[in-house]
Amino acid sequence: MAEEAHNHDRRPDWDSYFMMIAHVVKLRSNCSRRMVAAVIVKDRRIIATGYNGTPRGVRNCFDGRCPRCAGTAPSGSNLDECICSHAEENAIVQSAYHGISTKDATIYVTLNPCLTCAKMIINSGIREVVYDEEYRFSAQTKELLEEGGVICRKFSGIRLDAMLPGGRP
Protein backbone atom coordinates (compact mmCIF):
# COMPACT_ATOMS: atom_id res chain seq x y z
CA MET A 1 0.00 0.00 0.00
CA ALA A 2 2.75 2.47 0.95
CA GLU A 3 4.65 1.58 -2.23
CA GLU A 4 1.56 2.24 -4.34
CA ALA A 5 1.11 5.68 -2.71
CA HIS A 6 4.77 6.48 -3.35
CA ASN A 7 4.36 5.80 -7.08
CA HIS A 8 1.70 8.54 -7.24
CA ASP A 9 3.78 11.07 -5.34
CA ARG A 10 4.59 13.66 -8.00
CA ARG A 11 6.08 16.15 -5.58
CA PRO A 12 9.54 17.52 -6.40
CA ASP A 13 12.51 16.22 -4.42
CA TRP A 14 13.91 18.62 -1.78
CA ASP A 15 16.66 20.05 -4.01
CA SER A 16 14.17 20.76 -6.79
CA TYR A 17 11.67 22.26 -4.35
CA PHE A 18 14.17 24.72 -2.87
CA MET A 19 15.73 25.58 -6.23
CA MET A 20 12.28 26.31 -7.68
CA ILE A 21 11.67 28.66 -4.77
CA ALA A 22 15.03 30.34 -5.44
CA HIS A 23 13.97 30.96 -9.03
CA VAL A 24 10.78 32.63 -7.80
CA VAL A 25 12.76 34.72 -5.27
CA LYS A 26 15.02 36.05 -8.03
CA LEU A 27 11.99 37.78 -9.55
CA ARG A 28 12.31 40.31 -6.67
CA SER A 29 15.82 41.31 -7.81
CA ASN A 30 16.19 44.98 -8.65
CA CYS A 31 19.42 44.54 -10.61
CA SER A 32 19.08 45.73 -14.18
CA ARG A 33 21.71 43.30 -15.49
CA ARG A 34 21.18 39.86 -13.93
CA MET A 35 18.59 38.40 -11.56
CA VAL A 36 20.03 36.05 -8.93
CA ALA A 37 18.59 34.57 -5.73
CA ALA A 38 19.61 32.47 -2.75
CA VAL A 39 17.57 30.42 -0.30
CA ILE A 40 19.14 29.25 2.97
CA VAL A 41 17.69 26.01 4.31
CA LYS A 42 18.22 24.27 7.63
CA ASP A 43 16.51 21.01 8.57
CA ARG A 44 14.42 21.28 5.37
CA ARG A 45 13.06 24.65 6.45
CA ILE A 46 13.72 27.98 4.75
CA ILE A 47 15.44 30.32 7.19
CA ALA A 48 16.27 33.17 4.80
CA THR A 49 16.06 34.30 1.21
CA GLY A 50 18.02 36.92 -0.64
CA TYR A 51 18.24 38.41 -4.10
CA ASN A 52 20.75 40.73 -5.70
CA GLY A 53 20.15 44.43 -5.61
CA THR A 54 20.91 47.72 -3.92
CA PRO A 55 21.16 48.00 -0.13
CA ARG A 56 18.03 48.58 1.97
CA GLY A 57 16.72 52.14 1.66
CA VAL A 58 18.79 52.93 -1.44
CA ARG A 59 17.19 53.69 -4.82
CA ASN A 60 16.94 50.54 -6.92
CA CYS A 61 19.48 49.52 -9.49
CA PHE A 62 16.87 49.41 -12.26
CA ASP A 63 15.96 53.00 -11.36
CA GLY A 64 19.48 54.05 -12.35
CA ARG A 65 21.08 54.04 -8.88
CA CYS A 66 23.94 51.66 -9.69
CA PRO A 67 26.47 53.46 -11.90
CA ARG A 68 27.97 50.22 -13.23
CA CYS A 69 24.67 48.67 -14.23
CA ALA A 70 23.42 51.96 -15.68
CA GLY A 71 26.60 52.21 -17.75
CA THR A 72 27.99 50.24 -20.64
CA ALA A 73 30.53 48.07 -18.80
CA PRO A 74 30.78 44.61 -20.37
CA SER A 75 29.51 41.67 -18.32
CA GLY A 76 31.94 40.76 -15.54
CA SER A 77 33.89 44.03 -15.70
CA ASN A 78 34.06 47.10 -13.42
CA LEU A 79 32.55 45.08 -10.57
CA ASP A 80 34.19 47.46 -8.07
CA GLU A 81 31.72 50.13 -9.26
CA CYS A 82 28.63 48.00 -8.61
CA ILE A 83 26.74 48.97 -5.44
CA CYS A 84 24.44 45.94 -5.53
CA SER A 85 24.72 43.22 -2.92
CA HIS A 86 24.81 39.62 -4.10
CA ALA A 87 21.96 37.21 -3.36
CA GLU A 88 24.08 35.05 -1.04
CA GLU A 89 25.24 38.13 0.86
CA ASN A 90 21.67 39.35 1.30
CA ALA A 91 20.41 35.95 2.50
CA ILE A 92 23.26 35.63 5.02
CA VAL A 93 22.77 39.21 6.22
CA GLN A 94 18.99 38.63 6.56
CA SER A 95 19.74 35.66 8.82
CA ALA A 96 22.07 37.77 10.95
CA TYR A 97 19.61 40.71 11.02
CA HIS A 98 16.92 38.42 12.42
CA GLY A 99 19.26 36.46 14.71
CA ILE A 100 18.97 33.14 12.89
CA SER A 101 21.99 30.85 12.81
CA THR A 102 23.18 29.59 9.43
CA LYS A 103 25.50 27.01 11.01
CA ASP A 104 25.28 23.69 9.12
CA ALA A 105 22.71 25.07 6.65
CA THR A 106 22.50 24.60 2.88
CA ILE A 107 22.29 27.53 0.49
CA TYR A 108 20.50 27.14 -2.85
CA VAL A 109 21.62 29.72 -5.41
CA THR A 110 20.47 30.30 -8.97
CA LEU A 111 24.05 31.21 -9.99
CA ASN A 112 27.32 29.89 -8.56
CA PRO A 113 28.91 32.00 -5.82
CA CYS A 114 31.74 34.45 -6.46
CA LEU A 115 34.93 34.49 -4.37
CA THR A 116 33.61 37.12 -1.93
CA CYS A 117 30.35 35.22 -1.39
CA ALA A 118 32.30 31.98 -0.94
CA LYS A 119 34.19 33.61 1.94
CA MET A 120 30.90 34.72 3.52
CA ILE A 121 29.41 31.26 3.05
CA ILE A 122 32.38 29.65 4.80
CA ASN A 123 32.44 32.17 7.64
CA SER A 124 28.67 31.91 8.19
CA GLY A 125 28.93 28.17 8.85
CA ILE A 126 26.93 27.11 5.80
CA ARG A 127 28.01 23.57 4.95
CA GLU A 128 26.62 23.07 1.44
CA VAL A 129 26.08 25.11 -1.71
CA VAL A 130 23.73 23.90 -4.43
CA TYR A 131 23.87 26.13 -7.51
CA ASP A 132 21.87 26.02 -10.71
CA GLU A 133 23.74 27.96 -13.38
CA GLU A 134 27.47 28.46 -13.71
CA TYR A 135 28.93 31.90 -14.40
CA ARG A 136 32.69 32.42 -14.17
CA PHE A 137 33.07 29.87 -11.37
CA SER A 138 36.77 30.24 -10.75
CA ALA A 139 39.07 27.43 -9.66
CA GLN A 140 40.10 29.63 -6.73
CA THR A 141 36.50 29.91 -5.52
CA LYS A 142 35.92 26.15 -5.86
CA GLU A 143 39.17 25.37 -4.03
CA LEU A 144 38.37 27.83 -1.24
CA LEU A 145 34.92 26.29 -0.65
CA GLU A 146 36.45 22.81 -0.60
CA GLU A 147 39.23 23.81 1.79
CA GLY A 148 36.64 25.55 3.98
CA GLY A 149 34.72 22.29 4.28
CA VAL A 150 31.77 23.40 2.17
CA ILE A 151 30.23 20.85 -0.16
CA CYS A 152 29.52 22.49 -3.50
CA ARG A 153 27.45 20.82 -6.18
CA LYS A 154 25.60 21.71 -9.33
CA PHE A 155 21.84 21.30 -9.18
CA SER A 156 20.63 18.32 -11.19
CA GLY A 157 16.97 18.06 -10.19
CA ILE A 158 13.75 18.81 -11.96
CA ARG A 159 13.04 22.23 -13.38
CA LEU A 160 9.97 24.25 -12.50
CA ASP A 161 8.64 24.18 -16.06
CA ALA A 162 8.70 20.37 -15.98
CA MET A 163 6.36 20.42 -12.96
CA LEU A 164 3.73 22.70 -14.49
CA PRO A 165 0.77 21.37 -16.52
CA GLY A 166 1.72 21.24 -20.17
CA GLY A 167 5.42 21.51 -19.32
CA ARG A 168 5.53 25.30 -19.69
CA PRO A 169 5.80 28.18 -17.23
C-alpha positions in Angstrom: 0.0 0.0 0.0 2.7 2.5 0.9 4.6 1.6 -2.2 1.6 2.2 -4.3 1.1 5.7 -2.7 4.8 6.5 -3.3 4.4 5.8 -7.1 1.7 8.5 -7.2 3.8 11.1 -5.3 4.6 13.7 -8.0 6.1 16.1 -5.6 9.5 17.5 -6.4 12.5 16.2 -4.4 13.9 18.6 -1.8 16.7 20.0 -4.0 14.2 20.8 -6.8 11.7 22.3 -4.3 14.2 24.7 -2.9 15.7 25.6 -6.2 12.3 26.3 -7.7 11.7 28.7 -4.8 15.0 30.3 -5.4 14.0 31.0 -9.0 10.8 32.6 -7.8 12.8 34.7 -5.3 15.0 36.1 -8.0 12.0 37.8 -9.5 12.3 40.3 -6.7 15.8 41.3 -7.8 16.2 45.0 -8.7 19.4 44.5 -10.6 19.1 45.7 -14.2 21.7 43.3 -15.5 21.2 39.9 -13.9 18.6 38.4 -11.6 20.0 36.0 -8.9 18.6 34.6 -5.7 19.6 32.5 -2.8 17.6 30.4 -0.3 19.1 29.3 3.0 17.7 26.0 4.3 18.2 24.3 7.6 16.5 21.0 8.6 14.4 21.3 5.4 13.1 24.7 6.4 13.7 28.0 4.7 15.4 30.3 7.2 16.3 33.2 4.8 16.1 34.3 1.2 18.0 36.9 -0.6 18.2 38.4 -4.1 20.8 40.7 -5.7 20.2 44.4 -5.6 20.9 47.7 -3.9 21.2 48.0 -0.1 18.0 48.6 2.0 16.7 52.1 1.7 18.8 52.9 -1.4 17.2 53.7 -4.8 16.9 50.5 -6.9 19.5 49.5 -9.5 16.9 49.4 -12.3 16.0 53.0 -11.4 19.5 54.1 -12.3 21.1 54.0 -8.9 23.9 51.7 -9.7 26.5 53.5 -11.9 28.0 50.2 -13.2 24.7 48.7 -14.2 23.4 52.0 -15.7 26.6 52.2 -17.8 28.0 50.2 -20.6 30.5 48.1 -18.8 30.8 44.6 -20.4 29.5 41.7 -18.3 31.9 40.8 -15.5 33.9 44.0 -15.7 34.1 47.1 -13.4 32.6 45.1 -10.6 34.2 47.5 -8.1 31.7 50.1 -9.3 28.6 48.0 -8.6 26.7 49.0 -5.4 24.4 45.9 -5.5 24.7 43.2 -2.9 24.8 39.6 -4.1 22.0 37.2 -3.4 24.1 35.0 -1.0 25.2 38.1 0.9 21.7 39.4 1.3 20.4 36.0 2.5 23.3 35.6 5.0 22.8 39.2 6.2 19.0 38.6 6.6 19.7 35.7 8.8 22.1 37.8 11.0 19.6 40.7 11.0 16.9 38.4 12.4 19.3 36.5 14.7 19.0 33.1 12.9 22.0 30.9 12.8 23.2 29.6 9.4 25.5 27.0 11.0 25.3 23.7 9.1 22.7 25.1 6.6 22.5 24.6 2.9 22.3 27.5 0.5 20.5 27.1 -2.9 21.6 29.7 -5.4 20.5 30.3 -9.0 24.1 31.2 -10.0 27.3 29.9 -8.6 28.9 32.0 -5.8 31.7 34.4 -6.5 34.9 34.5 -4.4 33.6 37.1 -1.9 30.3 35.2 -1.4 32.3 32.0 -0.9 34.2 33.6 1.9 30.9 34.7 3.5 29.4 31.3 3.1 32.4 29.6 4.8 32.4 32.2 7.6 28.7 31.9 8.2 28.9 28.2 8.8 26.9 27.1 5.8 28.0 23.6 5.0 26.6 23.1 1.4 26.1 25.1 -1.7 23.7 23.9 -4.4 23.9 26.1 -7.5 21.9 26.0 -10.7 23.7 28.0 -13.4 27.5 28.5 -13.7 28.9 31.9 -14.4 32.7 32.4 -14.2 33.1 29.9 -11.4 36.8 30.2 -10.8 39.1 27.4 -9.7 40.1 29.6 -6.7 36.5 29.9 -5.5 35.9 26.1 -5.9 39.2 25.4 -4.0 38.4 27.8 -1.2 34.9 26.3 -0.6 36.5 22.8 -0.6 39.2 23.8 1.8 36.6 25.6 4.0 34.7 22.3 4.3 31.8 23.4 2.2 30.2 20.8 -0.2 29.5 22.5 -3.5 27.5 20.8 -6.2 25.6 21.7 -9.3 21.8 21.3 -9.2 20.6 18.3 -11.2 17.0 18.1 -10.2 13.8 18.8 -12.0 13.0 22.2 -13.4 10.0 24.3 -12.5 8.6 24.2 -16.1 8.7 20.4 -16.0 6.4 20.4 -13.0 3.7 22.7 -14.5 0.8 21.4 -16.5 1.7 21.2 -20.2 5.4 21.5 -19.3 5.5 25.3 -19.7 5.8 28.2 -17.2 
